[in-house]
Amino acid sequence: MYSSFNELPREILEKILSFLPRGKESKFPDLRLVSRRLDPIVSAVIFYRISFLAFKPFSVYTKQGIVEAESVCENVKVLKFSTGIPAERHQIDTDSWLKLVEQFIPKLMNLSCLEWWHAVVDCDYGPRGVERMIELFGSLPKLRQLTLRLFAYTLIGGRQSKPDEAFQFILEPICNLHKLAVTWDLETRPPPAILQQVSGIVARSPDIEDLKFVVPFAYHRLSGYGPQVTLGEIFEGTLSMTTPLRLQSLETRAVVVDGSYFRRHLRHFSYLNRLRVRHDPSSSAARNIGEVFDVLSSERIYLKNVHIDAIGDPSVFDYLSSFSGIQELSLKPGSPLDDSPAVIKRFFQSVLPAQSGSLKFLRLGGNSLECIFCWVWVTFDEVQSKDSTVLDRWFETAMQLRSLKRFNCPPVTLKERRFEGRTVSERWVPGQTKQDSEVRTFVEKVAFEFKWKWQGKASFRIDTRYGK
């Protein structure tokens, strides 16, 4: 028996402290250590993720203290780093800031994830200052994840300052990543040099598994945006690779992704299990994703996570219904044709039955949807505790479908089924008939209370009975 907290073995202390919150919003308003033994253990928790921002001059002394504190630097695994804020806006001494950065970065020997926000215009550090930062980050031995957001400031009147045509952001020192996410948050197209740098990182990271390139908002639809970015540009640097990548996740937004680009770089997608293609800016977006699914089908590459917003091409549902195993599926209508009754009917008749054994997360858009029939699994324990969470969520979802006329939600019955001859014989599971009856009664009661609460607002009919 231990007489004090201080006498607990280290492994127990680590286990206790592992329950401390580590999320982005986690804060410690009041923390007091009772022993020096706790310093290294607590430091690993508190300093796991820190922010080092150029635009907070009031914390210069705090930054200097962090740089000099070895116990802080050696425990940082995730760093949020922001540069490019105009110095005159915040009275920043850029020379002092750069010197501080040059002291700080090399000490982050255990850094694995870098989240870097950088303004590509009005940057007061000069090209060499930014290049030096990239060189320092590139020298870190354990850096495996890079989330890079390149942006510009919105000026008075809602206009963005635009990058110089000669703008460069040399990323050549960065390599050997496992995850790369790039967001181009500007109203003009990424210059070819930037796309080449991104493509170069991919080519220098033979073990990369997760790749993301997105253009947020609707910048790609602005008249002065320029030619649309293509998947081929992002993968151009990989053409000279002798060994294919083992990419598992690919996400794009406002990037043209069609069958020709996909097939050209197909060797890198053999292990792909997650695909998110959103806002393909070409007029043939639906046909493009259909071609991609044709390629996946022909190569027997079966995804587990799919998120698309163009579903009208027949090849989409041909692929999604040709196998089972999808765990997350998001189908967002991108045009009126994607929301037609025929498309919705085909989804429920072919895709959903094929994926019902594995699907854990489903997002659908269907303003034309008129009828939903789903079997709701409600346990006897939920009945006893009067927990209607599962049903409530279904009803809340149904309320968002403006054309819905009928919602059937019978509970799953506890039966054993035997397939004998041409018929299916059913018999009750011994001792379960009473529970099954109570589950039915509970579902009917919850449905009645919902209809009573929302009478006049819920335009659809709720039916808890079995039937067609």
C-alpha positions in Angstrom: 0.0 0.0 0.0 1.4 3.4 -1.0 1.1 6.1 1.7 1.2 9.1 -0.7 0.7 10.0 -4.3 4.4 10.6 -4.6 5.2 7.0 -3.9 3.2 5.6 -6.8 5.2 3.8 -9.5 5.9 5.8 -12.6 3.8 3.6 -14.8 0.7 4.2 -12.6 1.4 8.0 -12.6 1.6 7.9 -16.4 -1.6 6.0 -16.6 -3.4 8.5 -14.4 -2.1 11.5 -16.4 -3.0 9.8 -19.7 -6.6 10.7 -18.9 -5.8 14.5 -18.9 -7.5 16.2 -21.9 -5.2 16.6 -24.9 -7.6 18.2 -27.5 -7.1 21.5 -29.3 -9.3 23.3 -26.8 -7.9 21.6 -23.7 -6.9 24.1 -21.0 -5.6 23.7 -17.4 -7.0 26.6 -15.4 -5.4 25.4 -12.2 -2.7 22.8 -12.0 -0.4 22.2 -9.0 2.4 19.6 -8.9 3.2 18.0 -5.6 6.4 16.4 -6.5 9.4 17.0 -8.9 8.9 13.4 -10.0 5.8 14.6 -11.8 7.7 17.2 -13.9 8.8 15.0 -16.8 5.5 13.0 -16.8 3.3 16.1 -16.8 5.5 17.9 -19.3 4.8 15.2 -21.8 1.1 15.9 -21.5 1.0 19.7 -21.2 3.6 20.4 -23.9 2.5 17.7 -26.3 0.9 20.4 -28.4 1.9 24.1 -28.4 1.3 27.2 -30.5 4.2 29.5 -31.6 2.7 32.5 -33.3 4.4 35.5 -34.8 1.6 37.9 -34.2 1.6 38.0 -30.4 4.3 40.4 -29.4 3.2 40.6 -25.8 4.4 37.0 -25.3 8.0 37.5 -26.4 9.4 36.8 -23.0 7.2 33.7 -22.7 8.5 32.5 -26.1 12.1 33.1 -25.0 11.4 31.1 -21.9 10.0 28.2 -23.9 13.0 28.3 -26.2 15.4 28.0 -23.2 13.4 25.3 -21.5 14.7 22.0 -22.7 11.9 20.1 -20.9 9.4 22.0 -23.1 11.0 21.5 -26.5 11.8 17.8 -26.0 8.1 17.0 -25.3 6.5 18.9 -28.2 5.0 16.5 -30.7 2.5 18.9 -32.4 3.4 22.5 -33.3 1.0 25.2 -34.5 3.2 27.7 -36.3 2.1 30.9 -37.9 4.1 33.4 -39.9 3.6 36.2 -42.4 1.6 38.7 -40.3 2.7 42.2 -41.4 5.1 43.6 -38.8 3.6 47.1 -38.8 0.3 45.7 -37.7 1.6 44.3 -34.5 4.9 46.1 -33.9 7.0 42.9 -34.4 10.7 43.0 -34.6 11.2 40.6 -37.4 15.0 40.2 -36.9 14.5 39.2 -33.2 11.7 36.9 -34.2 13.8 35.1 -36.8 16.6 34.7 -34.3 14.2 33.3 -31.8 12.9 30.8 -34.4 16.4 29.7 -35.3 17.0 28.8 -31.7 13.7 27.2 -31.2 13.1 24.9 -34.2 16.3 22.8 -33.9 15.4 21.8 -30.4 12.1 20.2 -31.4 13.8 16.8 -32.0 10.6 14.9 -31.3 8.3 17.0 -33.4 6.1 14.7 -35.5 3.3 17.1 -36.7 3.6 20.7 -38.0 0.6 22.9 -38.6 1.9 25.9 -40.5 -0.2 28.9 -41.5 1.7 31.3 -43.7 0.7 34.5 -45.5 2.1 34.5 -49.0 1.9 38.3 -49.3 2.8 41.2 -47.0 5.4 38.9 -45.5 8.1 40.9 -43.7 10.6 38.1 -43.2 12.0 38.1 -46.7 12.5 35.1 -49.0 15.6 34.0 -47.1 13.9 34.2 -43.7 11.1 31.9 -44.8 13.6 29.5 -46.6 15.6 29.3 -43.4 12.5 28.2 -41.4 11.7 25.5 -44.0 15.3 24.3 -43.9 15.2 24.0 -40.1 11.9 22.1 -40.1 13.2 19.9 -42.9 16.1 18.9 -40.7 13.9 17.5 -37.9 14.3 13.7 -37.9 10.8 12.8 -36.7 8.6 15.2 -38.7 6.0 13.0 -40.4 2.9 15.2 -40.8 2.6 18.6 -42.4 -0.6 20.7 -42.6 0.2 23.8 -44.6 -2.2 26.7 -45.1 -1.2 29.4 -47.5 -3.4 32.5 -47.3 -3.7 36.2 -47.9 -5.3 38.9 -45.8 -8.6 40.4 -46.7 -8.3 44.1 -47.1 -10.8 46.8 -46.3 -13.7 46.4 -48.8 -13.5 42.6 -48.8 -10.6 42.4 -51.3 -7.6 40.1 -50.8 -4.1 41.2 -51.3 -2.7 39.1 -54.2 0.7 37.3 -54.3 3.4 38.5 -56.5 3.8 36.6 -59.8 7.3 35.7 -58.8 6.2 34.3 -55.4 8.1 31.2 -54.4 7.8 28.9 -51.4 10.6 26.5 -51.6 9.7 23.2 -49.8 12.5 21.1 -51.1 14.0 20.4 -47.6 10.7 18.8 -46.5 10.7 15.0 -47.1 9.7 11.6 -45.7 6.2 12.6 -44.7 3.4 10.2 -43.9 0.7 12.8 -44.1 0.5 16.0 -46.2 -2.4 18.5 -46.2 -2.2 21.7 -48.3 -4.9 24.4 -48.3 -4.5 27.2 -50.9 -6.7 29.9 -49.3 -6.4 32.6 -52.0 -8.6 34.0 -54.7 -6.0 33.3 -57.4 -4.9 30.0 -58.8 -1.8 28.4 -57.1 1.2 29.2 -59.3 2.8 26.3 -61.1 5.8 26.6 -59.0 3.8 26.0 -55.8 2.1 22.9 -57.3 5.5 21.7 -58.3 6.7 22.1 -54.7 3.7 20.2 -53.4 4.3 17.4 -56.0 7.9 17.3 -55.0 7.1 16.7 -51.4 4.9 13.7 -52.4 7.7 12.3 -54.6 10.2 12.7 -51.7 7.9 10.9 -49.3 7.9 7.2 -50.3 6.0 6.3 -47.2 3.2 8.9 -47.5 -0.2 7.5 -46.8 -2.5 10.5 -46.6 -2.6 13.3 -49.1 -4.9 16.3 -49.2 -5.1 19.3 -51.4 -8.0 21.7 -51.1 -9.1 25.2 -52.3 -11.7 26.4 -49.7 -14.8 28.5 -50.3 -15.6 29.1 -54.0 -12.4 30.8 -55.1 -12.1 28.5 -58.1 -15.3 30.0 -59.5 -14.1 33.6 -59.5 -13.6 35.1 -63.0 -9.9 35.9 -62.3 -9.0 32.6 -60.8 -7.3 31.1 -63.9 -7.1 27.5 -65.2 -8.4 24.9 -62.8 -5.9 22.7 -60.8 -5.7 19.1 -61.9 -4.8 15.9 -60.1 -2.1 15.4 -62.7 -0.3 18.5 -61.5 -0.3 17.3 -57.9 1.2 14.0 -58.9 3.5 15.2 -61.7 6.6 14.8 -59.5 5.9 11.1 -58.9 6.3 10.1 -62.6 10.0 9.6 -62.1 9.6 7.4 -59.0 10.8 3.8 -59.4 8.7 2.5 -56.5 5.0 3.2 -56.3 3.5 4.9 -53.3 1.2 3.1 -50.9 -1.3 5.9 -50.6 -4.3 5.0 -48.4 -6.2 8.3 -48.3 -6.7 11.0 -51.1 -8.8 14.1 -50.6 -9.2 17.0 -53.1 -11.4 20.1 -53.3 -11.7 22.3 -56.4 -9.4 19.9 -58.3 -10.2 18.2 -61.6 -10.1 14.5 -60.9 -11.0 12.4 -64.0 -10.3 8.9 -65.2 -7.3 9.8 -67.4 -5.4 11.4 -64.5 -6.4 8.7 -62.1 -5.3 5.9 -64.5 -2.0 7.6 -65.3 -1.1 7.5 -61.6 -2.9 4.3 -60.8 0.1 2.5 -59.4 0.1 4.8 -56.4 -3.5 4.0 -55.5 -3.3 0.2 -55.1 -3.8 0.5 -51.3 -6.3 3.4 -51.4 -9.2 2.9 -49.0 -10.4 6.5 -48.5 -11.4 8.9 -51.3 -12.9 12.4 -50.9 -13.5 14.3 -54.2 -15.4 17.5 -53.7 -16.2 20.5 -55.9 -14.6 19.2 -59.1 -14.8 22.5 -61.1 -15.1 21.0 -64.5 -18.5 20.8 -66.3 -18.1 17.0 -66.5 -17.7 16.5 -62.8 -20.2 13.6 -62.7 -18.7 11.8 -65.6 -15.2 12.3 -64.1 -16.0 10.6 -60.8 -17.8 7.9 -62.8 -14.6 7.3 -64.8 -12.6 7.1 -61.5 -14.9 4.5 -60.1 -14.7 2.5 -63.4 -10.9 2.5 -62.9 -11.2 1.4 -59.3 -13.7 -1.3 -60.3 -11.4 -2.7 -63.1 -8.5 -2.8 -60.7 -10.5 -4.3 -57.9 -9.7 -1.5 -55.5 -12.5 -1.4 -52.9 -12.8 1.7 -50.8 -13.9 1.9 -47.1 -14.5 5.6 -47.0 -16.2 7.6 -49.8 -17.2 11.2 -49.9 -18.3 12.7 -53.3 -20.7 15.4 -54.4 -21.5 14.2 -58.0 -23.5 11.0 -58.1 -25.5 11.1 -61.3 -23.2 9.0 -63.4 -24.4 5.3 -63.5 -20.9 4.1 -62.9 -21.0 5.6 -59.4 -23.7 3.3 -58.1 -22.4 0.4 -60.2 -19.2 0.6 -58.3 -20.7 1.2 -54.8 -23.1 -1.8 -55.2 -20.5 -4.2 -56.6 -18.9 -5.1 -53.2 -19.4 -4.7 -49.5 -17.1 -3.2 -46.8 -17.7 0.5 -47.0 -17.7 2.0 -43.5 -18.2 5.7 -44.2 -20.3 7.0 -47.1 -21.2 10.6 -47.9 -23.2 11.4 -51.0 -23.9 15.1 -51.4 -26.0 16.1 -54.4 -24.2 18.5 -56.6 -26.9 19.0 -59.2 -30.7 18.6 -59.5 -30.1 15.3 -61.3 -28.3 13.9 -58.3 -31.4 14.4 -56.3 -33.9 12.7 -58.6 -36.3 10.0 -57.4 -34.6 7.5 -59.7 -31.2 8.1 -58.3 -32.5 7.9 -54.7 -34.5 4.7 -55.4 -31.4 3.1 -56.9 -29.3 4.0 -53.9 -31.8 2.3 -51.5 -32.3 -0.7 -53.8 -28.7 -1.5 -54.7 -26.1 0.4 -52.8 -27.5 0.3 -49.3 -28.2 -3.4 -49.3 -24.7 -4.1 -50.5 -23.1 -2.0 -47.7 -25.6 -2.6 -44.9 -23.3 -5.1 -43.2 -20.3 -2.7 -42.8 -21.7 0.8 -43.0 -21.2 2.8 -39.8 -21.5 6.4 -41.0 -23.9 7.6 -43.7 -24.5 11.2 -45.0 -27.2 11.7 -47.6 -28.7 14.6 -49.4 -32.2 14.0 -50.7 -34.6 16.9 -50.8 -36.8 14.8 -53.2 -36.8 11.8 -50.8 -40.4 10.8 -50.1 -40.2 7.6 -48.2 -37.6 6.0 -45.8 -37.9 2.5 -44.4 -35.3 1.5 -41.9 -35.1 -1.1 -39.2 -34.2 0.4 -35.9 -32.1 -1.6 -33.4 -33.4 -0.8 -29.9 -32.0 -2.9 -27.1 -34.0 -4.1 -24.1 -31.6 -2.2 -21.8 -32.6 1.0 -23.6 -36.2 0.2 -23.1 -35.7 -0.3 -19.4 -33.8 2.9 -19.0 -36.2 4.7 -21.4 -33.4 5.8 -23.6 -34.8 6.9 -27.0 -31.6 8.4 -28.4 -31.5 6.2 -31.4 -35.1 6.9 -32.4 -34.8 10.6 -31.6 -31.9 11.0 -34.0 -33.7 9.3 -36.8 -36.8 11.5 -36.3 -34.6 14.7 -36.2 -33.0 13.6 -39.5 -36.4 13.0 -41.0 -37.5 16.5 -40.1 -34.8 17.9 -42.4 -36.2 16.2 -45.5 -38.8 18.6 -46.8 -40.4 16.2 -49.3 -40.6 13.2 -47.0 -44.1 11.8 -46.7 -43.6 8.5 -45.0 -41.1 7.2 -42.4 -41.2 3.6 -41.5 -39.1 2.6 -38.4 -40.1 -0.9 -37.2 -37.7 -2.4 -34.5 -35.5 -5.3 -35.4 -37.2 -8.5 -34.0 -35.2 -11.0 -32.1 -35.6 -14.1 -34.3 -33.7 -17.0 -35.7 -34.0 -17.6 -39.4 -33.5 -20.9 -41.2 -33.4 -21.1 -44.9 -35.0 -24.4 -45.7 -36.2 -25.3 -49.2 -37.9 -22.3 -50.9 -39.1 -20.7 -47.8 -37.6 -18.9 -44.8 -38.8 -20.4 -41.5 -38.7 -18.2 -38.4 -38.9 -19.1 -34.7 -38.6 -17.0 -31.6 -35.4 -17.0 -29.7 -36.2 -18.8 -26.4 -37.0 -16.4 -23.6 -37.0 -13.3 -25.8 -40.6 -13.0 -26.9 -41.5 -10.8 -23.9 -38.6 -8.5 -24.5 -39.4 -8.2 -28.1 -43.0 -7.2 -27.3 -41.8 -4.5 -24.8 -39.3 -3.2 -27.4 -42.2 -2.8 -29.9 -44.4 -1.1 -27.3 -41.5 1.3 -26.5 -40.9 2.3 -30.1 -44.6 2.9 -30.7 -44.7 5.1 -27.6 -41.7 7.2 -28.6 -43.1 7.6 -32.1 -46.5 8.7 -30.7 -44.9 11.3 -28.4 -42.8 12.7 -31.3 -45.9 13.0 -33.5 -47.8 14.7 -30.6 -44.9 17.1 -29.9 -44.5 18.1 -33.6 -48.1 17.9 -34.8 -48.6 20.4 -37.6 -44.8 20.7 -38.2 -43.9 17.1 -39.1 -45.4 16.7 -42.6 -44.5 13.0 -42.9 -46.3 9.9 -41.5 -44.5 7.7 -39.0 -45.2 4.0 -39.1 -43.6 1.5 -36.7 -45.3 -1.5 -38.2 -43.8 -4.0 -40.7 -45.1 -3.7 -44.2 -44.3 -2.5 -47.7 
